[in-house]
């Protein structure tokens, strides 16, 4: 039994809950540590206790127990886990990312400063840790430019505001959720103001094997102008990481990951390919959220999840260009153009949607009887569906079909 490996997963929520079943199937024991008792319910409800030998809540005295477990790895399940994961790997002397650089993987100001320090393309950012700096920052802005105001430590698009000129930035900062809890259950540490960078948006998912970055997936968002917003997400499409035209993006992503001092584990990076070249919006030391890792299992070989597990278990590193696209995948986002009562499709309509050749699944973020929000961003998206097929044109046909059936 002494050969049995044990791993600890901090906050096994969101896509972090996908690790334990795969590890268990490979004969690896899993222990869960919840970083805080203050996590919001939509996170803590994700906990699947039967996947774990033990589930602990973090407190310093737990170190005595953890030291007896001969842990092979400490894995960050989601965004809230980064600081504790880095702390535990260092204290328990397990390969991981240094807690001295944890901020580079969670704080949106720190990560831009790291890019700047390494002379990589970055977004000039002004930091406000309290409302007292609003007047000073607003005075320095261009009255004709578009800006983005975002919280330092939130996730997804929560709290992100696009503002035109000084007055809108000032209003956004005055109305911002200073010192309030975000969706992660954390207090907002402050806000940054950045010039808006335009261009197509990509997501690069990598896995770091002792500081070497394997590109696990490349995706591109399609955004449309709708409901008074320029940024309604329509779809996310998987791309071939070996495509020659994507190499400048991938080269930049690898350099940015190194600037963020990521040595071990998955990296989820959002990049705008501007007229001046690729520039990172933000990055996280964790798996891609949502449904994407399961879709990647059907599209890429090897896939993001299996690569992440291999890196944590210190298995041999694959070749840097090991990942190939074996099929085509898409996540489609539903869009609500009006406030109305949501009704689920009939069983017959649902059945015909399921029979679509590319259909993999769908999910609504609202319940029957709820009033649909008008979609202007990710937060107001009422649901999504995901597709996979060997033929890329089939994805367009299936997208039209499923939009009509699942969201009419």
VMD Tcl script that draws the C-alpha trace (Angstrom):
set ca {
  {0.00 0.00 0.00}
  {3.00 2.33 0.43}
  {2.92 3.07 -3.32}
  {-0.53 4.65 -3.08}
  {-0.29 8.36 -3.91}
  {-2.29 10.98 -1.99}
  {-3.11 14.43 -3.34}
  {-4.76 17.37 -1.66}
  {-7.24 19.50 -3.64}
  {-7.91 22.97 -2.25}
  {-11.47 24.19 -2.96}
  {-12.53 21.39 -5.36}
  {-15.28 23.54 -6.87}
  {-16.15 24.74 -10.38}
  {-13.98 22.68 -12.75}
  {-11.80 21.74 -9.77}
  {-14.39 19.09 -8.98}
  {-13.35 17.22 -12.15}
  {-9.96 16.19 -10.73}
  {-10.97 13.76 -7.97}
  {-12.98 11.21 -10.05}
  {-10.13 10.94 -12.59}
  {-7.49 10.66 -9.87}
  {-9.54 8.06 -7.95}
  {-9.87 6.02 -11.15}
  {-6.06 6.01 -11.37}
  {-5.75 4.72 -7.79}
  {-4.86 8.08 -6.25}
  {-6.35 9.01 -2.85}
  {-7.85 12.52 -2.71}
  {-8.14 14.80 0.33}
  {-10.11 18.07 0.15}
  {-9.31 21.26 2.04}
  {-11.83 24.10 1.98}
  {-9.92 27.39 2.21}
  {-12.59 29.27 4.21}
  {-16.04 28.75 5.71}
  {-17.15 31.99 4.02}
  {-17.40 30.60 0.49}
  {-20.72 31.34 -1.24}
  {-23.24 28.50 -1.53}
  {-22.94 28.23 -5.32}
  {-19.34 27.11 -4.68}
  {-19.74 24.94 -1.58}
  {-22.73 23.14 -3.15}
  {-20.25 21.82 -5.73}
  {-18.53 19.62 -3.14}
  {-18.86 15.89 -3.90}
  {-17.79 14.41 -0.55}
  {-17.77 10.78 -1.73}
  {-14.83 11.60 -4.03}
  {-12.63 12.33 -1.00}
  {-11.08 10.27 1.76}
  {-11.35 13.29 4.06}
  {-12.73 16.83 3.80}
  {-11.13 19.46 6.05}
  {-11.71 23.18 6.62}
  {-8.47 25.10 6.66}
  {-6.93 26.22 9.93}
  {-3.23 26.46 10.74}
  {-3.32 23.44 13.12}
  {-4.31 21.25 10.14}
  {-0.66 21.37 9.01}
  {0.18 18.72 11.65}
  {-2.30 16.32 10.00}
  {-1.23 17.19 6.46}
  {2.44 16.57 7.26}
  {1.62 12.93 8.10}
  {-0.03 12.24 4.72}
  {3.11 12.18 2.47}
  {1.26 14.25 -0.13}
  {2.35 13.99 -3.77}
  {0.67 17.22 -4.85}
  {-1.46 20.16 -3.78}
  {-3.91 21.22 -6.49}
  {-5.79 24.52 -6.77}
  {-9.40 23.63 -7.57}
  {-10.49 27.14 -8.49}
  {-9.71 30.86 -8.17}
  {-10.23 31.01 -4.38}
  {-7.61 28.30 -3.83}
  {-4.52 30.03 -5.26}
  {-3.06 31.63 -2.12}
  {-3.58 28.61 0.15}
  {-2.32 26.16 -2.51}
  {0.92 28.13 -2.93}
  {1.34 28.40 0.86}
  {0.82 24.66 1.41}
  {3.18 23.54 -1.37}
  {5.89 25.73 0.12}
  {5.33 24.72 3.77}
  {5.02 21.01 2.91}
  {7.95 21.15 0.46}
  {5.96 19.90 -2.54}
  {6.67 21.11 -6.11}
  {4.44 24.09 -6.83}
  {4.32 27.84 -7.36}
  {5.98 30.19 -4.88}
  {3.71 32.01 -2.45}
  {5.95 35.06 -2.94}
  {4.43 35.38 -6.44}
  {0.82 34.32 -5.65}
  {-0.39 37.87 -6.32}
  {0.74 37.58 -9.95}
  {-1.89 34.86 -10.41}
  {-4.81 36.57 -8.62}
  {-4.34 40.33 -8.59}
  {-5.14 41.99 -11.92}
  {-2.86 44.97 -11.25}
  {0.10 42.82 -10.16}
  {-0.14 40.62 -13.26}
  {0.01 43.62 -15.60}
  {2.99 44.98 -13.66}
  {4.76 41.63 -14.09}
  {4.29 41.79 -17.86}
  {5.64 45.35 -17.88}
  {8.67 44.32 -15.78}
  {9.47 41.59 -18.33}
  {9.02 44.05 -21.22}
  {6.02 42.18 -22.60}
  {2.92 43.78 -24.08}
  {0.70 44.90 -21.19}
  {-2.25 47.14 -20.43}
  {-1.37 50.38 -18.62}
  {-3.32 50.11 -15.35}
  {-4.13 52.58 -12.59}
  {-4.75 51.09 -9.16}
  {-7.28 52.42 -6.65}
  {-7.32 50.68 -3.28}
  {-9.86 53.18 -1.89}
  {-12.32 55.79 -3.28}
  {-10.03 58.60 -2.10}
  {-8.02 58.34 -5.37}
  {-11.02 58.66 -7.73}
  {-10.56 62.40 -8.45}
  {-6.81 62.04 -9.01}
  {-7.15 59.09 -11.41}
  {-10.09 60.61 -13.33}
  {-8.14 63.86 -13.83}
  {-5.37 61.93 -15.63}
  {-7.70 60.31 -18.19}
  {-8.34 61.16 -21.84}
  {-11.89 62.59 -22.15}
  {-12.41 60.86 -25.53}
  {-11.02 57.40 -24.72}
  {-12.85 54.22 -23.67}
  {-11.81 52.59 -20.41}
  {-12.42 49.40 -18.49}
  {-13.03 49.55 -14.73}
  {-12.62 46.17 -13.01}
  {-12.20 44.73 -9.51}
  {-8.71 43.54 -8.57}
  {-9.67 40.04 -7.43}
  {-13.05 39.06 -8.88}
  {-13.66 36.27 -11.39}
  {-15.21 36.19 -14.89}
  {-16.83 39.52 -15.81}
  {-18.23 40.33 -12.37}
  {-18.02 44.06 -11.64}
  {-16.38 44.91 -14.99}
  {-17.67 48.19 -16.47}
  {-16.89 49.74 -19.86}
  {-16.80 53.53 -19.59}
  {-16.50 56.24 -22.24}
  {-14.45 59.24 -21.10}
  {-13.83 60.77 -17.70}
  {-17.44 61.20 -16.55}
  {-18.40 57.57 -17.11}
  {-15.22 56.32 -15.39}
  {-15.97 58.59 -12.43}
  {-19.55 57.30 -12.24}
  {-18.36 53.68 -12.48}
  {-15.86 54.18 -9.65}
  {-18.37 56.02 -7.47}
  {-20.87 53.19 -7.95}
  {-18.28 50.41 -7.53}
  {-18.64 47.74 -4.83}
  {-15.86 49.05 -2.56}
  {-15.02 46.67 0.31}
  {-17.97 44.44 -0.61}
  {-18.01 40.68 -1.09}
  {-17.74 39.42 -4.65}
  {-19.10 36.20 -6.19}
  {-16.08 34.32 -4.83}
  {-17.02 35.31 -1.27}
  {-13.93 37.54 -1.05}
  {-13.84 41.25 -0.20}
  {-13.00 43.43 -3.22}
  {-9.44 44.68 -2.61}
  {-9.80 47.65 -4.94}
  {-10.28 48.53 -8.60}
  {-8.18 49.21 -11.66}
  {-8.80 51.54 -14.59}
  {-7.37 50.43 -17.94}
  {-7.65 51.78 -21.49}
  {-9.92 49.53 -23.55}
  {-7.93 47.33 -25.93}
  {-9.85 46.21 -29.01}
  {-9.37 43.12 -31.12}
  {-10.47 39.49 -31.21}
  {-10.37 37.72 -27.82}
  {-8.61 34.39 -27.37}
  {-8.20 31.96 -24.51}
  {-5.00 29.94 -24.20}
  {-4.94 27.08 -21.71}
  {-1.51 25.77 -20.80}
  {-0.07 23.27 -18.34}
  {3.29 24.01 -16.71}
  {5.63 21.05 -16.26}
  {8.45 22.42 -14.08}
  {8.32 25.73 -15.97}
  {7.87 24.31 -19.49}
  {4.49 25.27 -20.97}
  {2.44 22.74 -22.92}
  {-0.32 24.45 -24.93}
  {-3.42 22.39 -24.11}
  {-6.04 24.42 -26.02}
  {-6.57 27.64 -27.94}
  {-10.07 29.09 -28.27}
  {-11.52 32.20 -29.84}
  {-14.58 34.14 -28.71}
  {-17.09 35.55 -31.15}
  {-18.68 38.72 -29.76}
  {-21.58 40.64 -31.25}
  {-23.15 44.06 -30.75}
  {-26.60 43.61 -29.21}
  {-28.99 45.11 -26.65}
  {-26.91 48.30 -26.45}
  {-23.74 46.36 -25.62}
  {-20.69 45.81 -27.82}
  {-19.66 42.73 -25.89}
  {-22.36 40.08 -26.01}
  {-20.63 36.71 -26.26}
  {-22.05 34.49 -29.00}
  {-19.66 31.53 -29.02}
  {-16.29 30.11 -28.05}
  {-14.62 27.94 -30.72}
  {-11.73 25.53 -30.28}
  {-8.72 26.03 -32.57}
  {-5.71 23.94 -33.54}
  {-2.72 24.79 -31.26}
  {-0.38 23.73 -34.09}
  {-1.84 26.22 -36.63}
  {1.05 28.39 -37.93}
  {-1.04 31.60 -37.82}
  {-1.55 31.16 -34.07}
  {2.17 30.94 -33.25}
  {2.62 34.66 -32.33}
  {-0.26 34.29 -29.85}
  {1.18 31.09 -28.38}
  {4.73 32.47 -28.15}
  {3.39 35.50 -26.25}
  {1.24 33.30 -23.95}
  {4.28 31.24 -22.97}
  {6.33 34.36 -22.22}
  {3.46 35.84 -20.18}
  {3.09 32.62 -18.17}
  {6.81 32.76 -17.35}
  {6.43 36.42 -16.28}
  {3.70 35.30 -13.84}
  {6.16 32.75 -12.36}
  {3.91 29.76 -12.99}
  {6.02 26.62 -12.62}
  {3.46 23.86 -12.00}
  {-0.16 23.25 -13.04}
  {-2.75 24.66 -15.43}
  {-2.86 28.28 -16.61}
  {-5.99 29.90 -18.00}
  {-5.08 33.04 -19.96}
  {-7.31 35.56 -21.75}
  {-5.60 37.51 -24.52}
  {-6.70 40.26 -26.93}
  {-4.96 40.13 -30.30}
  {-4.81 43.87 -30.88}
  {-3.47 45.71 -33.93}
  {-0.15 46.00 -32.05}
  {-0.07 42.26 -31.32}
  {-1.28 39.96 -28.52}
  {-1.77 41.45 -25.04}
  {-2.90 39.56 -21.94}
  {-6.07 40.73 -20.21}
  {-5.68 38.42 -17.22}
  {-4.66 34.90 -16.21}
  {-5.33 32.35 -13.48}
  {-3.35 29.42 -12.14}
  {-6.24 26.99 -12.54}
  {-8.31 25.06 -15.06}
  {-10.58 26.77 -17.60}
  {-13.97 27.18 -15.88}
  {-17.42 26.06 -16.99}
  {-17.99 23.20 -19.40}
  {-14.77 23.70 -21.43}
  {-12.53 21.00 -19.86}
  {-15.13 18.29 -20.65}
  {-15.48 19.59 -24.20}
  {-11.68 19.58 -24.57}
  {-11.68 15.86 -23.70}
  {-13.58 15.29 -26.96}
  {-11.57 17.74 -29.07}
  {-7.90 17.51 -28.04}
  {-5.45 14.67 -27.53}
  {-3.99 14.75 -24.88}
  {-6.48 17.09 -23.19}
  {-6.19 19.80 -20.53}
  {-7.38 17.68 -17.59}
  {-5.16 14.68 -18.31}
  {-2.15 16.98 -18.82}
  {-2.86 18.76 -15.52}
  {-3.03 15.44 -13.67}
  {0.20 14.22 -15.31}
  {2.01 17.38 -14.25}
  {0.81 17.16 -10.62}
  {1.81 13.48 -10.40}
  {5.22 14.38 -11.89}
  {4.83 12.08 -14.86}
  {7.16 12.57 -17.84}
  {6.62 15.85 -19.63}
  {5.12 15.50 -23.12}
  {6.70 17.14 -26.16}
  {5.92 20.88 -26.25}
  {3.81 20.42 -29.40}
  {2.19 17.18 -28.19}
  {-1.42 18.38 -28.27}
  {-3.36 17.88 -31.49}
  {-6.93 18.85 -32.36}
  {-8.82 15.67 -33.25}
  {-12.27 17.25 -33.73}
  {-14.02 20.65 -33.64}
  {-15.77 22.07 -30.57}
  {-17.94 25.05 -29.76}
  {-19.67 26.53 -26.74}
  {-22.67 28.60 -27.82}
  {-24.19 31.22 -25.51}
  {-27.91 31.94 -25.40}
  {-28.91 35.58 -25.65}
  {-32.09 37.11 -24.24}
  {-33.30 40.21 -26.09}
  {-36.22 40.93 -23.76}
  {-37.40 40.43 -20.19}
  {-39.94 37.61 -20.25}
  {-40.93 34.57 -18.24}
  {-38.65 31.67 -19.06}
  {-40.29 28.41 -20.09}
  {-38.26 25.26 -20.68}
  {-38.64 23.49 -24.04}
  {-41.17 20.65 -24.23}
  {-39.85 17.06 -23.88}
  {-40.42 16.55 -27.63}
  {-38.41 19.64 -28.60}
  {-35.71 18.66 -26.10}
  {-35.52 15.18 -27.60}
  {-35.05 16.53 -31.13}
  {-32.28 18.85 -29.86}
  {-30.49 15.94 -28.21}
  {-30.62 14.03 -31.51}
  {-28.60 16.73 -33.32}
  {-25.38 15.08 -34.57}
  {-23.09 17.63 -32.86}
  {-25.05 18.06 -29.60}
  {-23.07 17.35 -26.40}
  {-25.19 19.12 -23.81}
  {-26.83 22.34 -22.67}
  {-27.36 24.22 -19.44}
  {-29.66 27.02 -18.34}
  {-28.57 29.48 -15.64}
  {-32.20 30.36 -14.89}
  {-35.19 28.23 -13.88}
  {-38.65 27.94 -15.49}
  {-40.79 30.80 -14.21}
  {-37.81 33.16 -13.78}
  {-37.72 36.45 -15.65}
  {-34.93 36.42 -18.22}
  {-32.42 39.28 -17.91}
  {-31.63 41.21 -21.10}
  {-28.22 39.88 -22.16}
  {-25.45 42.49 -22.24}
  {-22.50 40.41 -20.93}
  {-21.52 37.02 -19.45}
  {-23.32 37.72 -16.18}
  {-26.66 38.18 -17.97}
  {-26.25 35.17 -20.30}
  {-29.23 32.85 -19.58}
  {-27.50 29.60 -20.58}
  {-25.29 27.79 -23.05}
  {-24.88 24.65 -25.15}
  {-21.85 22.78 -26.37}
  {-21.09 20.94 -29.58}
  {-18.45 18.65 -31.04}
  {-18.12 17.27 -34.56}
  {-15.30 16.23 -36.96}
  {-16.67 18.72 -39.51}
  {-16.35 22.44 -38.65}
  {-19.23 23.53 -40.99}
  {-21.56 21.14 -39.10}
  {-21.08 23.29 -35.98}
  {-22.76 26.25 -37.75}
  {-25.70 24.09 -38.85}
  {-26.13 22.62 -35.38}
  {-25.76 26.04 -33.72}
  {-28.71 27.42 -35.74}
  {-30.74 24.30 -35.00}
  {-30.12 24.37 -31.24}
  {-30.68 28.10 -30.84}
  {-34.15 27.69 -32.43}
  {-35.03 24.70 -30.26}
  {-33.47 25.48 -26.91}
  {-33.88 29.26 -26.89}
  {-36.74 30.67 -28.91}
}
mol new
graphics top color blue
foreach p $ca { graphics top sphere $p radius 0.5 }
foreach p [lrange $ca 0 end-1] q [lrange $ca 1 end] { graphics top cylinder $p $q radius 0.2 }
display resetview
